[in-house]
Structures are given as structure tokens and as C-alpha cells.
Amino acid sequence: MERVNLSSSSSISRIIYGMWRLADDINTSSKHISDKVNLCLGQGITSFDQAAVYGLYSAEALFGEVLKANPSLRHKIEIVSKCCIVNPSDRYAGVSVSHYDTSREHIFNSVDSSLKNMATDYLDLLLIHRQDPFLDHHETGKALDDLIKSGKVKEVGVSNFKPWDFNLLQSSMKSHLVTNQIEMSLAATDSFTNGDLAFHQERATTIMAWSPLGGGKLMKDKGILGKALKKIAVNQNVDIAAVAVAWLLAHPARICPVMGTNNLNRIAKISDAMNVKMDRESWFELYTASFNDGKLQWRLP
Ligand SMILES: NC(=O)c1ccc[n+]([C@@H]2O[C@H](COP(=O)([O-])OP(=O)(O)OC[C@H]3O[C@@H](n4cnc5c(N)ncnc54)[C@H](OP(=O)(O)O)[C@@H]3O)[C@@H](O)[C@H]2O)c1
């Protein structure tokens, strides 16, 4: 598995395994989660994407059980987690309105909780989960810098940020925001033309693509796109999912897809995408099929 450098001292696997759906699986036993992790490691997928809010604040602890049972695992993997979504829940008793909290106090408390949940003393990467319309970039930027200084977090980044929000937060920081995790797939192609991807290509910031299969939607497509995916999948003897992920991997921006399947057989085949050949014509065949008319046209942002 290829590696992608986030900085001169840290890297992630090109494909990341995401744990948003971990708590929704019918089997949430440590054994089952450990099987998922081992299947990933067997393919060189060493980076695991978490968030404080996943599973309504339960997913990190589920993963933590696996880490507690096997402490040597921690040094073989990179843990990404996110903070700042506050939903009414047992964790936030008394909160009645869902909101974002990018205050210093919240960020530090959230990271401490993530570290405890996952039985570790550092996160490889912390992301601000979503752009906060109430952001005090001076406070948040300083908090992120101080977290790095404290050693609790090795790198910081953002998720779902527009370029101007990325610039605003970065403007108040000494350390670099090393990634933006955004939605990208054949079911969500806007960022290819609306400036989001171009912004990060110019700055050589690593882009992570969440829901690379459109949350499973692409697998159910019976139209032009479904047929085009199937044709390439049959020709190359792989699953449709591998072709959809290869479409992201082929892009010159070196996009890092974050996969979310809970199915062990599917996890075992995630890295098939790395071997799919995707030339320019095939890329455009899928891209234009995603507009549902199969025709190349000028796409206005
Ligand atoms: N930063 C953000 O705001 C944000 C938002 C959303 C997600 N994420 C991250 O991105 C990760 C992936 O998101 P996602 O789960 O929506 O990604 P995805 O890989 O696009 O979708 C996974 C879903 O597709 C289903 N699926 C159906 N057929 C499949 C097939 N042949 N192969 C694989 N999956 C198939 C899976 O079901 P089975 O489980 O039955 O296979 C699962 O429900 C999350 O875990 C999270 O880490 C981040």
C-alpha cells in the first residue's frame, strides 16, 4: 500500500478505513472489530478514521477495546479523530441544541476524551469536523498549535472546510493544517470543478475523500453510471466498489479515500482498487456517466 506524507515526520496509508458505521454494525464485539483491523493491516491500510461523535460518542471506545487488548497495535497504526460536533446525548447531558464548539476548552476536553477512549496518549491527526459559523479563528488556531506542542496530537487538519474557511483558520496558526477531509465520489463530484480540490492541489494539502462509494449509493446505480462501472469491473475482474475507488485514486491530486464498509469480505478486498487500471478515457466515461446523461459538457462550478 502506497503511503502519503502529511508532513516531514508523518504519513498515512493511501486508503484509510473509516469507523463512522462501527457502532451500527450488528456485531460490535472486540473480536469482530479486531478482525476488521487485521484485514486492513494485511493490506497495508494502517490509518483509521474516527470522530468523537461517531456512534453518538461510542465508536472510539469500541475501537479502544481492541487497542487495550493489544497495546502493540498502537505503534502499527495511525489514528485520525475529529472534534467539535455537540449533539444532545448522554455525553452532553443538558445540551438541547445540536451545535459546533470550536472553543479551546471544548477541543482540549474532546481530545482528552478521545485519548482515554482509545487508550492512547496521542492522536496522529486531529480534524475540526465541520466548518463552524461561530468560529473564533484566533482561539481555535492557538488551541490547535498548543495541542501539537503538548504532544497529544501530532498533526492537525480540518474536514468539510471551504477554501476561505481553511485560509482563515490557517492564518492564525503556526503549524500547518495538513488535510481537508471532504465528500468526494462519483456520487459527489462538485469539488472537482468548484475550486475545492484545486485549492488543495495548489497548496499540496492532502485531500481525504469521505463516502467514496457515496455511502453505498453507487453500488445500487442501475443507470448509465452503474453500467459503466460494471463494464470496467467485469473487464478487470474486480468488484464495482474497486472501480469507484480507483476513479478517485487515479486523480493527480493523490486523493486518499476513506472506506466505510462493515462487511469483512468487502474489507478484505478494499486494496483491489489500487490495481485497477484507469486511463483518462475510462475516467471521463465514469465522470460523464455520473451526470446521468453520459455526455461531456462544460460543468459550471
Ligand atoms: N468528515 C465527515 O464529515 C465524514 C462524513 C461521512 C463519513 N466520513 C468518513 O468516511 C468513512 C466512509 O464513509 P461511508 O461509510 O459513507 O463510505 P462508503 O465506503 O462510501 O460507504 C459504505 C457503505 O456502503 C455500503 N456498501 C454497499 N455495497 C458495498 C460494496 N460493494 N462495497 C463496500 N461498501 C458497500 C456499506 O455497507 P456494508 O457495511 O454492508 O458493506 C456501507 O454502508 C466513514 O467511516 C467516516 O470515517 C467522514
The ligand as an ORCA input file, in Angstrom:
! r2SCAN-3c Opt
* xyz 0 1
  N     -15.718     14.031      7.735
  C     -17.002     13.797      7.576
  O     -17.861     14.676      7.728
  C     -17.429     12.407      7.212
  C     -18.755     12.151      6.811
  C     -19.084     10.843      6.458
  C     -18.115      9.839      6.515
  N     -16.850     10.114      6.930
  C     -15.797      9.077      6.989
  O     -15.814      8.358      5.792
  C     -15.946      6.970      6.086
  C     -16.641      6.275      4.971
  O     -17.969      6.771      4.826
  P     -19.089      5.781      4.282
  O     -19.258      4.651      5.209
  O     -20.281      6.574      3.927
  O     -18.314      5.288      2.952
  P     -18.639      4.392      1.721
  O     -17.488      3.452      1.640
  O     -18.956      5.290      0.592
  O     -19.985      3.628      2.050
  C     -20.016      2.495      2.869
  C     -21.430      1.977      2.840
  O     -21.673      1.396      1.557
  C     -22.207      0.099      1.743
  N     -21.879     -0.792      0.638
  C     -22.792     -1.381     -0.149
  N     -22.207     -2.140     -1.064
  C     -20.900     -2.069     -0.877
  C     -19.795     -2.653     -1.522
  N     -19.908     -3.460     -2.556
  N     -18.588     -2.352     -1.048
  C     -18.449     -1.533      0.004
  N     -19.488     -0.947      0.651
  C     -20.691     -1.203      0.227
  C     -21.602     -0.365      3.048
  O     -22.419     -1.406      3.559
  P     -21.735     -2.689      4.265
  O     -21.228     -2.195      5.565
  O     -22.868     -3.636      4.371
  O     -20.656     -3.163      3.349
  C     -21.658      0.898      3.876
  O     -22.957      1.079      4.429
  C     -16.679      6.947      7.434
  O     -16.483      5.738      8.134
  C     -16.011      8.102      8.136
  O     -14.779      7.685      8.660
  C     -16.499     11.389      7.268
*
